[in-house]
Structures are given as C-alpha cells and as structure tokens.
Amino acid sequence: MRAAVFYEPLKLKVEDVPKPTVGAKEVLVKVKAAAICGTDLRIYRGTKRIKTPRIIGHEFAGEIVELGEKVEGYGVGERVTVYPVIACGKCYACMMGRPNICVSRPTIGYEYDGGFAEYVKIPEEAVAYGAIIKLPDKISYEEAAITEPLAACLNGINRLDIKHGDHVWIAGAGPIGLMHVQLAKIAGASLIFVSEMNEFRAAKAKELGADIVINPQNEDVYQRIMGETGGKGADKIIVDAGVPKLIEDSLKCARKGARVVIFAGCPEGSKITIDPNWIHYREIELTGSSASTPYLHRKAVELVNNGKIDLKSLITHKLNLEDVVKGLEMKEMIEGLKTLVIP
C-alpha cells in the first residue's frame, strides 16, 4: 500500500510499504479520508518527537475491510471513525475518571501507525477500549475524519463550563476556534467574541455564530470586550491559538469569577508572565484542556448527524496522499482551514 512515512524532521516520504496484517483481536480499516492537524505539523517540524519510522495521521475515517477472528461487534463493510488515543485504564488519571490525560496514552499516528495511508490497522488495545466508532449513513467520510478534533473541542467546552447567558471570548478562529464558536452557541452563550487577524477565518467565525469579531491588528481586544460588557469582562475565555501572550491578555479580559481554558499547545519552553493578584483577588480559574474520550467522540458524531454542528464548511482543501507534505506546508502558512488527505 501507499503510505506517508515519517523518518526525521522534514523527512516524510510517501512510499510503498507492506499492507498491515491483522491479529485475532485487531481490525483493518481502508482509509477514505484523513485530516491534517497542527500536531502532524509539529511532528514534521520536529517539535513533537515520536519514534521513527512511523506512518503519521490521527484524524481519519474509513471502511472496515478485515476483522480478526476474535473481534466482536463489528462487521466488514461498516463505515467508521476511530478515536486515536488509547488510555491504559490503570493509572491515577484513568482511575479518577480522566482517561483523556492518561499517563501513558499511546496514540494511533504517534506510537502506532496512523491514517496517512491506504489502510490502517487498529490495534487490539484500541478495539478493546471502544475506539472504533460506527458512522450514521448521512455523515460523509470527510466530515467523520474531523469529528476527532470536534470531540476534543467538546472536552474544551465542558472544561469551560458555559452557563446560559455567559459572555464568551474565543481567541483564534482556526478550525478549533470555529468548532468552539458553534459549541458555545449550543451551550447557551449570549454574546460570543472572537479575535482573529485572518480575514477569511474572521468572516467564517461570523458566519458560524460569533456575535462580535475583533481584528487585534486594527482594534484593542481588551477595550472592545470591556466596552461591550459594561466594563466587567468575559465570563468564559478559551485560548485557541498557541500564542503565550494571548494567555496573559485573557486574564486581563476576564471578569471576576471567570474561567479561562488554555486549549492550544504553545511552543515547547514557552513562558508567560502574570500578576497572581489577578487570579487571587478576582477568583479567576485558569485551567487547560487536552484530548477527549471515545464517549465524547461518539457525542461529536451525534452532533454532526443531528445537524447541530457544521463541519463541511471547515473543509477547504482535499489532496491526494502523494501531496501530504504540501498539505503540511499549507497548514504552516495558515492556508484555508481543514485540509484532507484522500488516499
């Protein structure tokens, strides 16, 4: 089969490799669509380290074409997507009900070969974990491939804990920010601010439900949010761009008792400087959000199937597998929104 094999930073080769063979408790999926994620770019650039060689790609959907003889509950021909992170179920994080931050959490596309290939083998541990998610007929493979980041966004919105009537600031309108806009609206936010410099992304944020879109190059975000909220600030803030200064700015724009969630990963070694009194006297909660769970991934599929979340408009480019490096370069240049690889 053809696959995109990562060898070392800036060395990703699309080449012929053996088609995977499945064991008794494994499943083989023919990949119909895979999406390029910021983490794939970090792997390619060498800022996220994985063992090599490795077929990367962790956002994908496809058709089951082969089952191990001991696999139950699935059938050849079924349309599926796959939650890629495999929790151990035994560490302290798993035991306290937070498997998304499992201590080990091996991942398809990092520790196991991933979806930038014609076929991907779903390992026994993932099958047992319930990671294979069946798709309703009306969800396309393209949409299904990006239900994985939508599931992560669901975790982020849950961490944000939006109450009906909240004023919410979403910092960044990339694919993640645009998913958060839609989820914040569903959660009951009455006023959604989005800050974004890219004109195309800013317009898309408005289209998908943002009430006020601010270009930080042309307007002071703090002054606008304070002006629109009577000087109180935002109730809930989620930082969807990996820019450390945004985290600092978010605390200034937060009202008393607000919650701020760091969703985007920053460059390794990043640092922020904050006045702890902002947190102490204003009782601001500063927390993070990472990954999701198979349960949340299923909820993401349901939201798309019920027409509550629009993923189709986030897909701006579709490339052949041979052009995966081009897709990574497009991601780095912030070209479009979601780019899919179609093996």
C-alpha positions, 0 to 999 in steps of 0.5 A, a space after each residue: 500500500 501507499 503510505 506517508 512515512 515519517 523518518 526525521 524532521 522534514 523527512 516524510 516520504 510517501 512510499 510503498 510499504 507492506 499492507 498491515 496484517 491483522 491479529 485475532 483481536 485487531 481490525 483493518 480499516 481502508 482509509 477514505 479520508 484523513 485530516 491534517 492537524 497542527 500536531 502532524 505539523 509539529 511532528 514534521 517540524 520536529 517539535 513533537 518527537 515520536 519514534 521513527 519510522 512511523 506512518 503519521 495521521 490521527 484524524 481519519 475515517 474509513 471502511 472496515 475491510 478485515 476483522 480478526 477472528 476474535 473481534 466482536 461487534 463489528 462487521 466488514 463493510 461498516 463505515 467508521 471513525 476511530 478515536 486515536 488515543 488509547 488510555 491504559 485504564 490503570 493509572 491515577 488519571 484513568 482511575 479518577 475518571 480522566 482517561 483523556 490525560 492518561 499517563 501513558 496514552 499511546 496514540 494511533 499516528 504517534 506510537 502506532 501507525 496512523 491514517 496517512 495511508 491506504 489502510 490502517 490497522 487498529 490495534 487490539 488495545 484500541 478495539 478493546 477500549 471502544 475506539 472504533 466508532 460506527 458512522 450514521 449513513 448521512 455523515 460523509 467520510 470527510 466530515 467523520 475524519 474531523 469529528 476527532 478534533 470536534 470531540 476534543 473541542 467538546 472536552 474544551 467546552 465542558 472544561 469551560 463550563 458555559 452557563 446560559 447567558 455567559 459572555 464568551 471570548 474565543 481567541 483564534 478562529 482556526 478550525 478549533 476556534 470555529 468548532 468552539 464558536 458553534 459549541 458555545 452557541 449550543 451551550 447557551 452563550 449570549 454574546 460570543 467574541 472572537 479575535 482573529 487577524 485572518 480575514 477569511 477565518 474572521 468572516 467564517 467565525 461570523 458566519 458560524 455564530 460569533 456575535 462580535 469579531 475583533 481584528 487585534 491588528 486594527 482594534 484593542 481586544 481588551 477595550 472592545 470586550 470591556 466596552 461591550 460588557 459594561 466594563 466587567 469582562 468575559 465570563 468564559 475565555 478559551 485560548 485557541 491559538 498557541 500564542 503565550 501572550 494571548 494567555 496573559 491578555 485573557 486574564 486581563 479580559 476576564 471578569 471576576 469569577 471567570 474561567 479561562 481554558 488554555 486549549 492550544 499547545 504553545 511552543 515547547 519552553 514557552 513562558 508567560 508572565 502574570 500578576 497572581 493578584 489577578 487570579 487571587 483577588 478576582 477568583 479567576 480559574 485558569 485551567 487547560 484542556 487536552 484530548 477527549 474520550 471515545 464517549 465524547 467522540 461518539 457525542 461529536 458524531 451525534 452532533 454532526 448527524 443531528 445537524 447541530 454542528 457544521 463541519 463541511 464548511 471547515 473543509 477547504 482543501 482535499 489532496 491526494 496522499 502523494 501531496 501530504 507534505 504540501 498539505 503540511 506546508 499549507 497548514 504552516 502558512 495558515 492556508 484555508 482551514 481543514 485540509 484532507 488527505 484522500 488516499 
